[in-house]
Amino acid sequence: MNNQKKQSLVSLTKTGIVAALYAALTLVLSPISYGAMQIRLSEIFNNLAVFNKRYIWALTIGCAIANLNSPLGIVDIVFGSLGTLLMTSLSYFLSRRVKSTAGKLAIAVVVCTLMTWTVALELHFVNHLPFWPTYLAVAVGEFISMVIGAVIFGILSKRIDLTK
């Protein structure tokens, strides 16, 4: 196997592992992963998007798989996954020129927390929940998950090159 094929296989494997971890953690913790009052701890992995764009697709796929179990059904599978695609893409693009890991992770925390309006909008239209209180509740859960992830991946990035 030549080096380029080996690198492609390694990249695909990393993508699959992150997608599987996201989906598995969401499903294992499903009582707190869905709804207006949620702490989706699998969102910790959103921090990986600032290290390598492959994780944008890993997280989007993982979210789509996890949302197969969502009480919002097809709406969450489609729009929840698109929300993840958008928030992780924004995190990646806004952090590309930032040198410090802490700066990159701070961007991911802020972007992903602010972007939870997409989840609040889904809950507003499907479950008829009030938008602003729902947005605040989902954003708080996202912030908690993202900060935990930023600490974990900040520490890991000192030992492992997460960009590769």
Phi and psi in degrees as a GROMACS rama.xvg file:
@    title "Ramachandran Plot"
@    xaxis  label "Phi"
@    yaxis  label "Psi"
@TYPE xy
-76.5085  166.918  ASN-2
-63.1301  -38.2539  ASN-3
-65.5014  -41.8582  GLN-4
-66.2208  -39.2867  LYS-5
-63.4502  -43.2662  LYS-6
-64.2344  -38.7728  GLN-7
-64.5782  -41.0781  SER-8
-66.3077  -41.3183  LEU-9
-63.1539  -44.071  VAL-10
-62.6602  -44.8002  SER-11
-62.6368  -39.169  LEU-12
-64.3813  -45.1412  THR-13
-61.7946  -40.7676  LYS-14
-60.7617  -47.3404  THR-15
-63.4363  -39.735  GLY-16
-64.5406  -45.9877  ILE-17
-65.3357  -41.9878  VAL-18
-59.8867  -44.378  ALA-19
-65.9074  -41.0355  ALA-20
-63.9632  -42.9714  LEU-21
-59.4136  -52.1024  TYR-22
-62.6781  -45.5916  ALA-23
-63.1691  -45.6311  ALA-24
-64.885  -38.9014  LEU-25
-62.6635  -45.495  THR-26
-70.4166  -39.7753  LEU-27
-62.8803  -36.566  VAL-28
-103.699  30.2404  LEU-29
-56.1715  -31.3682  SER-30
-60.6131  -25.6633  PRO-31
-111.087  4.03455  ILE-32
-94.866  -11.7428  SER-33
-129.607  154.196  TYR-34
102.487  -176.476  GLY-35
-71.7215  -33.357  ALA-36
-107.218  88.6788  MET-37
-129.99  144.541  GLN-38
-126.195  92.5941  ILE-39
-85.0115  91.4736  ARG-40
-61.591  -21.9891  LEU-41
-64.0257  -16.6123  SER-42
-65.253  -12.9208  GLU-43
-55.3074  -32.3744  ILE-44
-69.8594  -16.821  PHE-45
-58.9349  -25.1966  ASN-46
-62.5849  -24.1432  ASN-47
-65.2186  -24.586  LEU-48
-59.9339  -27.5255  ALA-49
-76.0962  -11.9388  VAL-50
-93.8932  -36.3701  PHE-51
-158.443  132.32  ASN-52
-65.501  -16.7402  LYS-53
-58.8922  -28.928  ARG-54
-73.6411  -17.6539  TYR-55
-59.4036  -48.4183  ILE-56
-70.736  -37.7118  TRP-57
-59.2523  -45.7418  ALA-58
-70.4585  -37.425  LEU-59
-64.5542  -44.2111  THR-60
-65.7983  -44.2657  ILE-61
-60.393  -40.6059  GLY-62
-65.318  -43.4585  CYS-63
-60.2255  -43.3004  ALA-64
-64.2045  -46.1734  ILE-65
-62.4461  -37.2952  ALA-66
-75.6662  -4.90005  ASN-67
-61.2324  -23.0471  LEU-68
-97.61  1.0422  ASN-69
-69.3966  139.759  SER-70
-64.4274  -17.2104  PRO-71
-84.7202  -4.45059  LEU-72
64.1763  -139.605  GLY-73
-60.3943  -30.6669  ILE-74
-59.1595  -45.3233  VAL-75
-73.3922  -34.4255  ASP-76
-60.792  -46.1978  ILE-77
-77.9379  -60.0133  VAL-78
-77.3972  -32.4819  PHE-79
-63.8122  -41.7984  GLY-80
-68.5075  -39.43  SER-81
-64.9234  -36.3001  LEU-82
-62.3366  -42.5867  GLY-83
-64.1673  -43.497  THR-84
-57.6711  -44.7771  LEU-85
-67.1472  -48.5595  LEU-86
-67.0856  -38.7219  MET-87
-74.8482  -33.1782  THR-88
-64.675  -45.4833  SER-89
-60.4316  -43.7924  LEU-90
-58.7405  -45.2541  SER-91
-62.0024  -51.8212  TYR-92
-67.7046  -37.8526  PHE-93
-72.9257  -22.0778  LEU-94
-99.8304  -3.93412  SER-95
-56.1151  -39.4882  ARG-96
-92.6188  -2.94256  ARG-97
-81.5143  130.036  VAL-98
-84.4518  -40.7952  LYS-99
-79.1442  140.851  SER-100
-62.1583  -41.7784  THR-101
-60.5679  -40.5324  ALA-102
-64.554  -43.4111  GLY-103
-61.2318  -45.4227  LYS-104
-68.0415  -35.3476  LEU-105
-62.5762  -40.8818  ALA-106
-60.64  -45.1495  ILE-107
-61.2999  -43.1953  ALA-108
-60.7661  -48.2365  VAL-109
-66.1726  -48.8848  VAL-110
-60.8194  -49.8763  VAL-111
-66.041  -35.9779  CYS-112
-65.7107  -47.4126  THR-113
-65.7508  -33.4913  LEU-114
-75.2292  -1.67254  MET-115
-68.643  -1.20352  THR-116
-59.0416  -27.6868  TRP-117
-65.7829  -39.0149  THR-118
-68.273  -44.087  VAL-119
-60.8643  -38.1734  ALA-120
-65.735  -42.2704  LEU-121
-58.3398  -49.3402  GLU-122
-64.3092  -33.6923  LEU-123
-64.8258  -48.0795  HIS-124
-76.1476  -38.3965  PHE-125
-83.8757  -45.5031  VAL-126
-103.052  0.829389  ASN-127
59.8391  34.6092  HIS-128
-83.7705  150.17  LEU-129
-65.1575  134.188  PRO-130
-61.546  -57.054  PHE-131
-64.6644  -46.3761  TRP-132
-63.2119  -35.0496  PRO-133
-67.7777  -43.275  THR-134
-58.5824  -45.709  TYR-135
-61.5686  -45.1833  LEU-136
-64.3472  -45.3155  ALA-137
-67.2801  -39.0841  VAL-138
-63.9649  -38.4769  ALA-139
-63.1123  -45.2454  VAL-140
-62.2013  -41.1522  GLY-141
-64.2921  -43.9541  GLU-142
-58.9002  -45.4715  PHE-143
-59.5785  -49.1297  ILE-144
-62.1797  -44.6607  SER-145
-66.637  -38.3929  MET-146
-66.5084  -43.4671  VAL-147
-58.2542  -46.5701  ILE-148
-63.6088  -40.1302  GLY-149
-61.7545  -41.3329  ALA-150
-64.678  -47.5431  VAL-151
-60.9284  -50.7573  ILE-152
-75.8719  -23.938  PHE-153
-64.1275  -44.0177  GLY-154
-68.0064  -47.1855  ILE-155
-60.2637  -35.7766  LEU-156
-66.925  -17.0789  SER-157
-77.9881  -19.8488  LYS-158
-110.362  -27.4749  ARG-159
-125.436  135.868  ILE-160
-81.2433  99.4436  ASP-161
-77.6295  -6.4992  LEU-162
-80.1009  -17.5194  THR-163
